[in-house]
Amino acid sequence: MERIIQYSRQEAGSLNADRAEALSIFLYELPDLTACNVFPPRHILNTLLQRGWAGGNLNRPFFAWEPFEISEQELQELLPKLLNPDWRVLSNKLWRIRLPMKIDPEFDGIIDRYTWRQSVCKKHGTNSLEEAEQEINLFKSEVLKKLGLDL
């Protein structure tokens, strides 16, 4: 059974919204969790989760939670939900739409989060606005098909 996370999400100009969501939804909510949509390895993920906060700048809500970490077993059980999420559920829960997460074990040996993010985005970053728009349009099309709204 997936862990439920209690957290608050404060958006600019609004009151704190206390929430309780499944861990997979919580992770999709967090700003700056991924690097170019690549989900971090467990040791980098746990560094963020143990901090107990994220966001709060550049038009991103501020998130706060009781610090925790996840085990390797919990991560392995969670990955299918992160890599192939239920967009019908997510579309009603997230503060923003984001591209689906992916993994790239090539960078798992990097210890610090900053170097990991930089290295991942060198490989997975788009080279132009046109490439980014193509990726977003492909993603929109796939989500609409999954939702039965293929236009």
Salt bridges, closest charged atoms under 4 A:
GLU2 OE1 - LYS81 NZ 2.69
GLU11 OE2 - ARG9 NE 3.37
GLU21 OE2 - ARG19 NH2 3.47
GLU21 OE1 - LYS93 NZ 3.27
GLU29 OE2 - ARG9 NH1 2.53
GLU29 OE1 - ARG19 NE 3.26
ASP32 OD2 - ARG60 NH1 3.50
GLU72 OE1 - ARG42 NE 3.23
GLU74 OE1 - ARG3 NH2 2.66
ASP104 OD2 - LYS123 NZ 2.81
ASP104 OD2 - HIS124 NE2 2.68
GLU106 OE1 - LYS123 NZ 2.71
